[in-house]
Amino acid sequence: MVNYIWAVMALIGIIYAMFNGTMDEVNEALFTSAQEAVQLSFSLISVLVFWLGMMKIAEEAGILKALNKLFRPIVERLFPELPKDHPAIGYILANLTANMFGLGSAATPIGLKAMEEMKKLNQSNVASRSMITFLALNTSGLTLIPTTVIAIRMQYGSANPTEIVGTTLLASACTTVAAILFDRLFYHLDKTKLHK
């Protein structure tokens, strides 16, 4: 559906430019944007490769294991439906850790694997409580180091690309707390409706 919306918007823009006599500006914007997109992609790749390497070092040094140990009790409380030794908990912890370091593209396949494991426990086609909680947590995304945003700010010549770290941490902490609160609120409201 979103693809159709973008296609319609692009078509409207091109038709408007034809009637307005600004097709040359549209063509120039297309080629300039394409060039900037390629440059931005390369700068993002370098930052992602760096942080993925750091994640690998952290894994080898046992830091990720320590983080998993630290967050495991919280995750087990947030996902009471999941058995304590279920593989989904490991994937959830890995996903949350990747999101904390701003590695959304690395977190996505891990998140899909977590959902796949939770689906094995779910006998219906309706999302389970754990799946909904995970989606809310993943969407809110507590971020300690916003690597992608820092890379974009560096690409466009920001004087201090890391100055957003504190703001990002505060904003993502607020969204994570809100996601958990709303998840619990709607779960209990839904449970109350079922008992009536």
C-alpha positions in Angstrom: 0.0 0.0 0.0 2.8 2.4 0.9 4.5 1.7 -2.5 1.3 2.9 -4.2 1.1 6.0 -2.1 4.8 6.9 -3.0 4.1 6.1 -6.7 1.0 8.4 -6.8 2.9 11.2 -5.0 5.8 10.9 -7.5 3.4 10.9 -10.5 1.5 14.0 -9.2 4.9 15.8 -8.7 6.0 14.9 -12.3 2.7 16.0 -13.8 2.7 19.2 -11.8 6.3 19.9 -12.9 5.3 19.3 -16.6 2.5 21.8 -16.4 4.5 24.2 -14.3 7.5 24.2 -16.6 10.0 23.0 -14.0 10.9 19.5 -15.4 14.6 20.5 -15.7 14.6 21.2 -11.9 12.9 17.8 -11.2 15.6 16.0 -13.3 18.4 17.9 -11.6 16.9 17.0 -8.1 16.5 13.3 -9.2 20.2 13.0 -10.2 21.5 15.0 -7.2 19.4 13.0 -4.8 20.6 9.7 -6.3 24.2 10.8 -5.9 23.7 11.9 -2.3 21.9 8.6 -1.6 24.9 6.6 -2.8 27.3 8.7 -0.8 25.1 8.4 2.3 24.9 4.6 1.9 28.7 4.3 1.8 29.1 6.4 4.9 26.4 4.4 6.7 28.1 1.1 5.6 31.4 2.2 7.1 29.7 3.1 10.5 27.7 -0.1 10.5 30.7 -2.2 9.7 32.6 -0.5 12.6 29.8 -1.1 15.1 29.2 -4.6 13.9 32.9 -5.2 14.5 32.6 -3.7 17.9 29.7 -6.0 18.7 31.8 -8.9 17.6 34.6 -7.8 19.9 32.1 -7.2 22.7 30.8 -10.7 22.1 34.3 -12.3 22.2 35.2 -10.3 25.3 32.1 -11.5 27.1 30.4 -8.0 27.3 27.3 -9.1 25.4 27.0 -12.2 27.7 27.2 -9.8 30.7 24.6 -7.5 29.2 22.4 -10.6 28.5 22.8 -11.7 32.1 22.0 -8.2 33.3 18.8 -7.9 31.2 17.6 -11.5 31.3 15.6 -11.0 34.6 13.9 -8.0 33.1 13.1 -9.8 29.8 11.8 -12.8 31.7 9.4 -10.5 33.6 8.3 -8.8 30.4 7.7 -12.1 28.6 6.1 -14.3 31.3 4.5 -16.6 28.6 8.0 -17.7 27.4 9.8 -20.6 29.1 13.0 -19.4 30.8 15.3 -21.5 28.6 13.4 -20.8 25.3 15.6 -19.7 22.3 13.3 -16.7 21.8 14.6 -15.1 24.9 18.2 -15.2 23.6 17.0 -13.6 20.3 15.1 -10.9 22.1 18.1 -10.1 24.2 20.3 -9.9 21.1 17.8 -7.7 19.3 17.5 -5.3 22.3 21.3 -5.1 22.5 21.7 -4.4 18.8 19.0 -1.7 19.0 20.8 -0.1 22.0 23.8 0.4 19.9 21.8 1.9 17.1 22.2 -1.1 14.8 18.7 -1.4 13.5 19.7 -3.2 10.3 21.5 -5.8 12.4 18.6 -6.0 14.8 16.0 -6.7 12.2 17.0 -10.3 11.2 17.5 -11.2 14.9 14.0 -9.7 15.6 12.5 -11.8 12.9 14.1 -14.9 14.3 12.7 -14.0 17.8 9.2 -13.7 16.2 9.6 -17.0 14.4 10.5 -18.7 17.7 7.5 -17.1 19.5 5.3 -18.2 16.6 6.2 -21.8 17.3 4.7 -21.4 20.8 1.6 -19.7 19.5 -1.1 -22.1 18.3 -3.3 -19.4 16.7 -3.0 -16.9 13.9 -3.5 -14.1 16.4 -0.3 -12.5 17.8 0.5 -13.7 21.3 1.0 -11.4 24.3 4.8 -12.0 24.0 4.8 -11.1 20.3 2.9 -7.8 20.9 5.2 -6.9 23.8 8.3 -7.6 21.7 6.9 -5.5 18.8 6.2 -2.6 21.2 9.7 -2.8 22.7 11.4 -3.2 19.3 9.5 -0.2 17.9 10.3 2.0 20.8 13.9 1.0 20.6 16.0 2.1 23.6 19.1 3.5 22.1 22.4 4.2 23.9 24.4 5.1 20.8 22.4 6.3 17.7 25.1 5.2 15.2 23.0 5.7 12.1 22.0 9.3 13.0 25.6 10.1 14.0 26.7 8.8 10.6 24.1 11.0 8.7 25.1 14.0 10.8 28.8 13.4 9.9 28.0 13.0 6.2 26.3 16.4 6.2 29.1 18.2 8.0 27.7 18.6 11.5 30.1 20.5 13.8 29.3 18.0 16.7 27.6 14.9 15.3 27.5 13.2 18.7 25.7 16.0 20.6 22.4 14.1 20.1 23.4 11.1 22.2 22.0 12.5 25.5 18.7 13.6 23.8 18.4 10.3 22.0 18.9 8.4 25.2 16.3 10.4 27.0 13.7 10.2 24.2 14.2 6.5 23.6 14.0 5.8 27.3 10.7 7.7 27.5 9.3 5.8 24.4 10.4 2.5 25.9 8.7 3.1 29.2 5.6 4.4 27.4 5.6 1.3 25.2 5.8 -1.1 28.2 3.1 0.9 30.1 0.7 0.9 27.1 1.4 -2.7 26.3 0.5 -3.7 29.9 -2.5 -1.3 30.0 -4.1 -2.7 26.8 -3.3 -6.3 27.8 -5.2 -5.8 31.1 -8.1 -4.0 29.4 -8.4 -6.8 26.8 -8.3 -9.4 29.6 -11.0 -7.5 31.5 -13.2 -7.5 28.4 -12.8 -11.2 27.9 -13.9 -11.9 31.5 -17.1 -9.9 31.1 
